[in-house]
Amino acid sequence: MFAALALSFAVIFIAELGDKTQLVAMMFALRYRWWVVLSAITVATTAVHVLSVAIGHYVGAALPTHLLGIIAGAMFVFFGLWTLRGDTLSEEEKSKTAKATAPAFFVVTSAFILAELGDKTMLATITLAADNNWLGVWIGSTIGMVAADGLAIIVGAVAGKHLPERAIQLGAAALFVLFGAYMLLESFFPALPVAVIGAIALGIVAALAVALRALPDHRRPAVMRPTTEDEPTPAVQPTEAR
């Protein structure tokens, strides 16, 4: 069991470095409290890896990743548009402090569950469980992923102190749409090289940004509308001498 735990920890930790879910963890850490993000990731990872270990132990590698990838990709695009739309509660300090924690936990948990369905770390966990002790694989893979995402949370929490809320919201929306477009393209066109899929996904995000920017101010999402800082300061007329 210990050997399976150590092997699973190492494999999943390395596989998670630079993965989209690690970037999502960093993004969430920019918007929510670090302990909320970490606890949500732990719950989501534990649940997904239970499923992964069960599949690997009893069914082998039989996983309908194509359909799961399409669903997860569509949901990520939805999360991106929702983030771009903005959260009205964040405009009021008291309401944000009182109500942000619970919704944040469920948002992060659901996002990570969707992101992990059909992801390489889930497939790696299934493969490990097929040939190793299932309990060791479950514990090791869960700890490995939480540890890797914990590093991303630290980076996101530190960076969030130096970034304005508007930049964080726009960046979060762009990353969600980017991940969603990438997962959809990967599901519909599995033969395309990774670099090509990434380039097309970036192009989709850029095209969406240009399209939204071209809309009249009152039709754009609130976060993309000009602020008082963006508007030119009117020239001060000199007073007439009496």
C-alpha positions in Angstrom: 0.0 0.0 0.0 2.8 2.5 0.9 4.5 1.8 -2.4 1.3 2.6 -4.3 0.7 5.7 -2.2 4.2 7.0 -2.9 4.1 6.2 -6.6 0.6 7.8 -7.0 1.7 10.9 -5.1 4.7 11.4 -7.4 2.9 10.7 -10.6 -0.1 12.9 -9.9 2.0 15.8 -8.4 4.2 15.9 -11.5 1.2 15.5 -13.9 -0.6 18.4 -12.2 2.2 20.8 -12.6 1.2 23.3 -15.3 -2.1 21.5 -15.8 -5.3 23.5 -16.4 -6.7 22.6 -13.0 -3.6 24.0 -11.3 -4.1 27.3 -13.3 -7.7 27.2 -12.3 -6.7 26.9 -8.6 -4.4 30.0 -9.1 -7.2 31.9 -10.7 -9.7 31.1 -7.9 -7.1 32.1 -5.3 -7.2 35.6 -6.9 -10.9 35.9 -6.1 -11.6 33.9 -3.0 -10.0 33.2 0.3 -7.2 30.6 0.1 -8.7 28.2 2.7 -12.0 28.2 0.9 -10.3 27.3 -2.4 -8.1 24.7 -0.8 -10.9 23.0 1.1 -13.1 22.9 -2.1 -10.2 21.4 -4.1 -9.7 18.8 -1.5 -13.4 17.8 -1.5 -13.5 17.8 -5.3 -10.3 15.8 -5.7 -11.3 13.2 -3.1 -14.6 12.7 -4.9 -13.2 12.5 -8.4 -10.4 10.2 -7.3 -12.8 7.8 -5.6 -14.5 7.5 -9.0 -11.2 7.1 -10.8 -9.9 4.4 -8.5 -13.3 2.6 -8.7 -13.1 2.6 -12.5 -9.5 1.6 -12.6 -10.0 -1.2 -10.0 -13.2 -2.7 -11.4 -13.6 -1.6 -15.0 -10.0 -0.8 -16.1 -9.6 2.0 -18.5 -13.2 2.1 -19.8 -14.1 5.8 -19.5 -16.3 7.8 -21.9 -13.8 10.7 -21.9 -15.2 12.1 -25.2 -18.6 12.9 -23.8 -17.2 14.0 -20.4 -14.8 16.3 -22.2 -17.6 18.0 -24.2 -19.7 18.6 -21.1 -16.8 19.9 -19.0 -15.7 22.2 -21.9 -19.2 23.6 -22.3 -19.5 24.2 -18.5 -16.1 26.0 -18.5 -17.2 28.4 -21.2 -20.4 29.0 -19.2 -18.3 29.7 -16.1 -16.2 32.2 -18.1 -19.3 34.1 -19.3 -20.7 34.0 -15.8 -17.5 35.5 -14.5 -17.5 38.1 -17.2 -21.0 39.1 -16.3 -19.8 39.8 -12.7 -21.1 39.2 -9.2 -23.3 41.9 -7.9 -22.6 40.8 -4.3 -19.0 41.9 -4.6 -20.0 45.5 -5.0 -21.1 45.7 -1.3 -18.4 45.1 1.3 -20.7 43.7 4.0 -22.6 41.4 1.6 -19.4 40.1 0.1 -17.9 39.3 3.6 -21.1 37.6 4.8 -22.1 35.7 1.7 -19.1 35.0 -0.5 -17.7 32.0 1.4 -20.5 29.4 0.8 -21.1 30.1 -2.9 -17.4 30.2 -3.5 -17.0 26.8 -2.0 -19.6 25.2 -4.3 -18.4 27.1 -7.4 -14.8 25.9 -6.9 -15.9 22.4 -6.0 -18.1 22.0 -9.1 -15.5 23.6 -11.4 -12.8 21.2 -10.3 -15.0 18.2 -10.6 -15.9 19.2 -14.1 -12.3 20.0 -14.9 -11.0 16.7 -13.7 -13.5 14.6 -15.6 -11.5 13.0 -18.4 -8.4 15.0 -17.5 -4.9 13.4 -17.7 -4.7 13.2 -13.9 -8.0 11.3 -13.7 -6.8 8.9 -16.5 -3.4 8.5 -14.7 -5.2 7.6 -11.5 -7.4 5.1 -13.3 -4.2 3.5 -14.8 -2.5 3.4 -11.5 -5.5 1.8 -9.7 -5.6 -0.9 -12.4 -2.2 -2.3 -11.3 -1.7 -1.1 -7.7 -3.4 -1.1 -4.3 -6.5 1.0 -4.8 -6.4 2.5 -1.3 -2.8 3.6 -1.7 -3.6 5.0 -5.1 -6.6 7.0 -3.8 -4.7 8.5 -0.9 -1.5 9.2 -2.8 -3.2 10.7 -5.9 -5.4 12.9 -3.7 -2.5 14.2 -1.6 -0.4 14.7 -4.7 -3.0 16.8 -6.5 -3.9 18.9 -3.4 -0.2 19.6 -2.9 0.3 20.8 -6.4 -2.8 22.9 -6.4 -1.8 24.3 -3.0 1.4 25.7 -4.6 -0.8 27.4 -7.2 -3.1 28.8 -4.5 -0.1 30.4 -2.7 1.0 32.0 -6.0 -2.5 33.2 -6.7 -3.0 34.6 -3.2 0.2 36.5 -3.3 -0.4 37.9 -6.8 -4.0 38.8 -5.9 -2.7 41.4 -3.4 -1.1 43.3 -6.3 -3.8 43.1 -8.9 -6.9 45.3 -9.2 -10.3 43.5 -9.0 -11.2 44.4 -12.6 -8.0 42.8 -14.0 -8.7 39.7 -11.9 -12.2 39.4 -13.2 -11.2 39.8 -16.8 -8.3 37.4 -16.4 -10.5 34.8 -14.7 -13.2 35.0 -17.5 -10.6 34.7 -20.2 -9.0 31.6 -18.6 -12.3 29.9 -18.2 -13.3 30.5 -21.8 -9.8 29.4 -22.9 -9.9 26.1 -21.0 -13.5 25.5 -22.2 -12.6 26.1 -25.8 -9.5 23.9 -25.5 -11.5 21.0 -24.0 -14.2 21.3 -26.6 -11.7 21.4 -29.5 -9.8 18.5 -28.0 -13.0 16.4 -27.7 -14.3 17.2 -31.2 -10.9 17.1 -33.0 -8.7 14.6 -31.0 -6.3 14.2 -33.9 -5.2 17.9 -33.9 -1.8 18.6 -32.3 -1.8 20.2 -28.9 -0.2 23.4 -30.2 -2.8 23.8 -32.9 -5.6 23.3 -30.4 -4.1 25.8 -28.0 -3.6 28.4 -30.8 -7.2 28.0 -32.0 -8.5 28.3 -28.4 -6.5 31.5 -27.9 -7.9 32.8 -31.2 -11.4 32.2 -29.9 -10.8 34.1 -26.7 -9.3 37.0 -28.7 -12.2 37.0 -31.1 -14.7 37.1 -28.2 -12.8 40.0 -26.6 -12.8 41.9 -29.9 -16.5 41.3 -30.4 -17.4 42.4 -26.9 -15.2 45.4 -27.2 -17.0 46.4 -30.4 -20.3 46.6 -28.7 -21.7 49.9 -27.5 -20.8 50.7 -23.9 -24.2 50.0 -22.5 -24.3 46.5 -24.2 -20.9 45.4 -22.9 -20.4 43.5 -19.6 -20.0 45.9 -16.7 -16.4 45.0 -16.2 -15.5 46.0 -19.8 -17.2 49.4 -19.6 -15.1 52.6 -19.3 -14.6 53.7 -15.7 -14.2 57.2 -14.3 -10.4 56.6 -14.5 -10.6 55.9 -18.2 -12.6 59.0 -19.1 -10.6 62.1 -19.9 -10.6 64.8 -17.3 -12.4 68.0 -18.6 -10.2 71.0 -19.0 -10.6 73.6 -16.3 -11.7 76.9 -17.7 -9.7 79.8 -16.4 -11.7 82.3 -14.4 -12.1 85.8 -15.9 -10.3 88.6 -14.3 -12.6 91.1 -12.7 
